[in-house]
Amino acid sequence: MFSAASLIWGMIFGTIGSAFFIYGKKRSALIPLLSGAILFFIPYFISNIVMLIIVGIIFLVLPFLWQN
C-alpha cells in the first residue's frame, strides 16, 4: 500500500505543511493555513508518487505566489 518513497515524501510534505499551518494560524493568513492543512493530508489520498510530488510542489509554492 505505502512504498518507502511515499512515506518519505509524505513526511517531507507533512513537516512543511505543519510549518505553513502554524505560520498561517499565528498570522491569521488563510492561504498558508489551508495550504499547510492540505499538505498534511495529501499523502493519505494520493498514492502515485509522481502526482504526490506535483500536487505537493503546487501547494508549497502557492503561499509564495498568492500573498495577502
Secondary structure, DSSP 8 states (H G I E B T S, - for coil): ---HHHHHHHHHHHHHHHHHHHHHHHHT-HHHHHHHHHHHHHHHH---HHHHHHHHHHHHHHHHHS--
